[in-house]
Amino acid sequence: ETQCGDCIASQASMGGEATACTECNGPGHYSDMALSGACKLAPAGYIPTSNRDNIEQCPKDTFSIGASDDCTNCDNGGHSKPGSSACEKCTT
């Protein structure tokens, strides 16, 4: 029977009657530590790393509203700082 201790970072036992580790591969899901009982969701401005064992900031001129695997490019002259949850437009 799987215990929380059997799961590595990027996986979770999901608690309860779970008998296997579950990959944290849903949109925005990750697990940054072994022994995890649940996957975490990337917050706004961040996305999971490719191996889903941590998160990383969205780069400049992109954004994420959270719980997403991708940063979205700012469009129509918009811009953002790294780790942004939205783009801004300068008014002239």
GUTI-172518 format. One line per field, with one value per atom (N, C-alpha, C): x, y, z; residue number from 1; atom name; residue in one letter. Coordinates in nm, 3 decimals. Atoms other than C-alpha are relative to their C-alpha. Example, Ala and Ser with C-alpha at 12.3 -4.5 7.8 and 13.67 -1.06 7.14 Angstrom:
2
px [0.089	1.230	0.090	-0.082	1.367	-0.077]
py [-0.119	-0.450	0.120	-0.119	-0.106	0.109]
pz [0.000	0.780	0.000	-0.006	0.714	0.073]
i [1	1	1	2	2	2]
at [N	CA	C	N	CA	C]
aa [A	A	A	S	S	S]
END
This chain:
92
px [0.085	0.000	0.088	-0.077	0.132	-0.024	0.005	0.208	0.049	-0.050	0.281	0.150	-0.145	0.647	0.051	-0.042	0.655	0.003	0.013	0.582	0.114	-0.109	0.860	-0.057	0.042	0.845	-0.055	0.076	0.611	-0.113	0.108	0.379	-0.064	0.067	0.130	-0.082	0.079	-0.049	-0.149	0.138	-0.374	-0.083	0.064	-0.455	-0.109	0.112	-0.750	0.043	-0.025	-0.749	0.095	-0.089	-0.490	0.100	-0.096	-0.275	0.109	-0.104	-0.057	0.027	-0.033	0.122	-0.063	0.062	-0.048	0.095	-0.082	0.153	-0.076	0.059	0.088	0.008	-0.010	0.019	-0.125	0.116	-0.312	0.044	-0.036	-0.317	0.045	-0.054	-0.093	0.042	-0.033	-0.029	0.150	-0.138	0.306	0.008	-0.029	0.453	0.148	-0.138	0.771	0.071	-0.066	0.846	-0.046	0.037	0.851	-0.095	0.092	0.595	-0.128	0.116	0.323	-0.130	0.131	-0.039	-0.092	0.083	-0.171	0.087	-0.068	-0.060	-0.037	0.026	-0.035	-0.034	0.031	-0.160	0.091	-0.084	0.073	-0.085	0.076	-0.037	0.012	-0.005	-0.096	0.143	-0.134	0.224	0.105	-0.092	0.381	-0.057	0.039	0.374	0.088	-0.085	0.502	0.124	-0.117	0.854	-0.032	0.030	0.874	-0.009	0.009	0.933	-0.099	0.109	0.655	0.041	-0.042	0.864	0.025	-0.012	0.859	-0.078	0.063	0.725	0.103	-0.088	0.885	-0.085	0.071	0.788	-0.021	0.017	0.638	0.100	-0.097	0.897	-0.065	0.043	0.871	-0.088	0.092	0.590	-0.087	0.094	0.391	-0.073	0.074	0.138	-0.067	0.080	-0.052	-0.101	0.101	-0.379	0.003	-0.012	-0.273	-0.064	0.054	-0.353	0.014	-0.023	-0.202	0.139	-0.131	0.084	0.080	-0.064	0.165	-0.014	0.009	0.246	-0.052	0.061	0.047	0.072	-0.065	0.216	-0.094	0.076	0.101	-0.020	0.024	-0.058	-0.037	0.043	-0.145	0.074	-0.080	0.142	0.002	-0.001	0.090	0.137	-0.126	0.378	-0.026	0.011	0.439	0.139	-0.123	0.708	-0.001	-0.001	0.825	-0.092	0.089	0.575	-0.134	0.124	0.273	-0.123	0.128	-0.090	-0.083	0.070	-0.192	0.100	-0.083	-0.048	-0.057	0.041	-0.061	0.024	-0.022	-0.088	0.028	-0.030	0.070	-0.094	0.084	-0.160	0.080	-0.074	-0.027	-0.092]
py [-0.119	0.000	0.124	-0.123	0.343	0.089	-0.099	0.585	0.132	-0.129	0.957	-0.004	0.007	0.870	-0.065	0.067	0.668	0.094	-0.090	0.966	0.101	-0.095	1.184	0.137	-0.132	1.556	-0.016	0.005	1.606	-0.103	0.097	1.335	0.024	-0.006	1.309	-0.125	0.120	1.025	0.030	-0.047	1.227	-0.050	0.033	1.093	-0.105	0.095	0.883	-0.143	0.140	0.531	-0.020	0.007	0.606	-0.113	0.111	0.306	0.020	-0.031	0.473	0.150	-0.141	0.801	0.054	-0.067	1.043	0.108	-0.106	1.260	0.132	-0.133	1.629	0.062	-0.044	1.691	0.070	-0.080	1.878	0.144	-0.139	2.242	0.074	-0.076	2.438	-0.080	0.084	2.142	-0.027	0.037	2.070	-0.050	0.040	1.917	0.026	-0.041	2.071	-0.078	0.080	1.805	-0.145	0.140	1.433	-0.011	0.028	1.284	0.082	-0.087	1.513	-0.080	0.064	1.415	0.062	-0.067	1.656	0.086	-0.090	1.851	0.144	-0.143	2.230	0.061	-0.075	2.486	0.122	-0.117	2.748	0.126	-0.123	3.095	0.092	-0.099	3.392	0.050	-0.048	3.502	-0.109	0.114	3.155	-0.117	0.126	2.824	-0.111	0.110	2.477	-0.013	0.032	2.387	-0.121	0.109	2.130	-0.136	0.128	1.844	0.005	-0.018	1.978	-0.021	0.011	1.979	0.136	-0.136	2.358	0.093	-0.099	2.680	0.102	-0.107	2.960	0.119	-0.122	3.320	0.006	-0.033	3.415	0.112	-0.103	3.625	0.136	-0.135	3.996	-0.006	-0.013	4.085	-0.124	0.111	3.769	0.001	0.007	3.681	-0.136	0.119	3.395	0.036	-0.026	3.414	-0.106	0.106	3.105	-0.129	0.132	2.733	-0.028	0.015	2.730	-0.057	0.054	2.553	0.097	-0.090	2.848	0.145	-0.144	3.215	0.052	-0.059	3.425	0.129	-0.123	3.696	0.118	-0.124	4.052	0.038	-0.038	4.180	0.147	-0.137	4.510	0.106	-0.101	4.704	-0.013	0.021	4.563	-0.042	0.041	4.496	-0.047	0.045	4.332	-0.024	0.037	4.273	-0.152	0.145	3.915	-0.034	0.046	3.723	0.072	-0.077	3.925	-0.087	0.068	3.817	0.068	-0.072	4.068	0.091	-0.096	4.303	0.141	-0.140	4.682	0.066	-0.081	4.937	0.141	-0.139	5.277	0.088	-0.095	5.561	0.125	-0.121	5.865	0.117]
pz [0.000	0.000	0.000	0.010	-0.093	0.120	-0.107	0.187	-0.056	0.046	0.154	-0.022	0.010	0.206	-0.126	0.122	-0.116	-0.120	0.116	-0.342	-0.001	0.019	-0.480	-0.036	0.046	-0.562	-0.141	0.125	-0.862	0.006	-0.021	-0.723	0.136	-0.129	-0.438	0.020	-0.029	-0.263	-0.004	0.005	-0.265	0.118	-0.126	0.083	-0.009	-0.006	0.187	-0.022	0.028	0.047	-0.119	0.117	-0.224	0.015	-0.002	-0.314	-0.103	0.098	-0.576	0.002	0.012	-0.627	-0.128	0.114	-0.863	-0.050	0.059	-1.102	0.012	-0.008	-1.046	-0.140	0.139	-1.415	-0.050	0.041	-1.418	-0.025	0.028	-1.530	0.125	-0.111	-1.296	0.121	-0.116	-1.064	0.011	-0.029	-0.899	0.143	-0.137	-0.584	0.023	-0.022	-0.444	0.110	-0.103	-0.185	-0.005	-0.015	-0.134	0.119	-0.111	0.108	-0.007	0.011	-0.024	-0.009	0.004	0.032	-0.104	0.102	-0.235	-0.090	0.093	-0.540	0.036	-0.018	-0.520	-0.134	0.121	-0.772	-0.008	0.019	-0.916	0.019	-0.019	-0.801	-0.122	0.108	-1.032	-0.017	0.030	-1.206	-0.007	-0.003	-1.184	-0.079	0.064	-1.370	0.056	-0.046	-1.276	-0.089	0.080	-1.386	-0.087	0.094	-1.666	0.069	-0.070	-1.420	0.118	-0.097	-1.192	0.146	-0.139	-0.876	0.064	-0.051	-0.829	-0.091	0.086	-0.978	-0.044	0.048	-1.178	-0.040	0.038	-1.245	-0.151	0.141	-1.576	-0.033	0.035	-1.761	-0.031	0.036	-1.841	-0.126	0.112	-2.083	-0.024	0.001	-2.003	0.134	-0.126	-1.732	0.014	-0.027	-1.570	0.108	-0.101	-1.380	0.111	-0.099	-1.183	-0.048	0.035	-1.207	-0.149	0.143	-1.557	-0.024	0.038	-1.734	-0.086	0.095	-1.961	0.042	-0.013	-1.938	-0.133	0.119	-2.185	-0.035	0.044	-2.392	0.013	0.002	-2.341	-0.147	0.140	-2.661	-0.012	0.031	-2.825	0.081	-0.069	-2.669	0.151	-0.144	-2.321	0.048	-0.060	-2.084	0.143	-0.138	-1.747	0.057	-0.071	-1.488	0.016	-0.028	-1.419	0.117	-0.108	-1.204	0.003	0.003	-1.317	-0.023	0.021	-1.308	-0.108	0.106	-1.578	-0.069	0.074	-1.839	0.021	-0.010	-1.828	-0.134	0.119	-2.104	0.044	-0.030	-2.090	-0.082	0.073	-2.182	-0.026	0.036	-2.359	-0.017]
i [1	1	1	2	2	2	3	3	3	4	4	4	5	5	5	6	6	6	7	7	7	8	8	8	9	9	9	10	10	10	11	11	11	12	12	12	13	13	13	14	14	14	15	15	15	16	16	16	17	17	17	18	18	18	19	19	19	20	20	20	21	21	21	22	22	22	23	23	23	24	24	24	25	25	25	26	26	26	27	27	27	28	28	28	29	29	29	30	30	30	31	31	31	32	32	32	33	33	33	34	34	34	35	35	35	36	36	36	37	37	37	38	38	38	39	39	39	40	40	40	41	41	41	42	42	42	43	43	43	44	44	44	45	45	45	46	46	46	47	47	47	48	48	48	49	49	49	50	50	50	51	51	51	52	52	52	53	53	53	54	54	54	55	55	55	56	56	56	57	57	57	58	58	58	59	59	59	60	60	60	61	61	61	62	62	62	63	63	63	64	64	64	65	65	65	66	66	66	67	67	67	68	68	68	69	69	69	70	70	70	71	71	71	72	72	72	73	73	73	74	74	74	75	75	75	76	76	76	77	77	77	78	78	78	79	79	79	80	80	80	81	81	81	82	82	82	83	83	83	84	84	84	85	85	85	86	86	86	87	87	87	88	88	88	89	89	89	90	90	90	91	91	91	92	92	92]
at [N	CA	C	N	CA	C	N	CA	C	N	CA	C	N	CA	C	N	CA	C	N	CA	C	N	CA	C	N	CA	C	N	CA	C	N	CA	C	N	CA	C	N	CA	C	N	CA	C	N	CA	C	N	CA	C	N	CA	C	N	CA	C	N	CA	C	N	CA	C	N	CA	C	N	CA	C	N	CA	C	N	CA	C	N	CA	C	N	CA	C	N	CA	C	N	CA	C	N	CA	C	N	CA	C	N	CA	C	N	CA	C	N	CA	C	N	CA	C	N	CA	C	N	CA	C	N	CA	C	N	CA	C	N	CA	C	N	CA	C	N	CA	C	N	CA	C	N	CA	C	N	CA	C	N	CA	C	N	CA	C	N	CA	C	N	CA	C	N	CA	C	N	CA	C	N	CA	C	N	CA	C	N	CA	C	N	CA	C	N	CA	C	N	CA	C	N	CA	C	N	CA	C	N	CA	C	N	CA	C	N	CA	C	N	CA	C	N	CA	C	N	CA	C	N	CA	C	N	CA	C	N	CA	C	N	CA	C	N	CA	C	N	CA	C	N	CA	C	N	CA	C	N	CA	C	N	CA	C	N	CA	C	N	CA	C	N	CA	C	N	CA	C	N	CA	C	N	CA	C	N	CA	C	N	CA	C	N	CA	C	N	CA	C	N	CA	C	N	CA	C	N	CA	C	N	CA	C	N	CA	C	N	CA	C	N	CA	C	N	CA	C]
aa [E	E	E	T	T	T	Q	Q	Q	C	C	C	G	G	G	D	D	D	C	C	C	I	I	I	A	A	A	S	S	S	Q	Q	Q	A	A	A	S	S	S	M	M	M	G	G	G	G	G	G	E	E	E	A	A	A	T	T	T	A	A	A	C	C	C	T	T	T	E	E	E	C	C	C	N	N	N	G	G	G	P	P	P	G	G	G	H	H	H	Y	Y	Y	S	S	S	D	D	D	M	M	M	A	A	A	L	L	L	S	S	S	G	G	G	A	A	A	C	C	C	K	K	K	L	L	L	A	A	A	P	P	P	A	A	A	G	G	G	Y	Y	Y	I	I	I	P	P	P	T	T	T	S	S	S	N	N	N	R	R	R	D	D	D	N	N	N	I	I	I	E	E	E	Q	Q	Q	C	C	C	P	P	P	K	K	K	D	D	D	T	T	T	F	F	F	S	S	S	I	I	I	G	G	G	A	A	A	S	S	S	D	D	D	D	D	D	C	C	C	T	T	T	N	N	N	C	C	C	D	D	D	N	N	N	G	G	G	G	G	G	H	H	H	S	S	S	K	K	K	P	P	P	G	G	G	S	S	S	S	S	S	A	A	A	C	C	C	E	E	E	K	K	K	C	C	C	T	T	T	T	T	T]
END
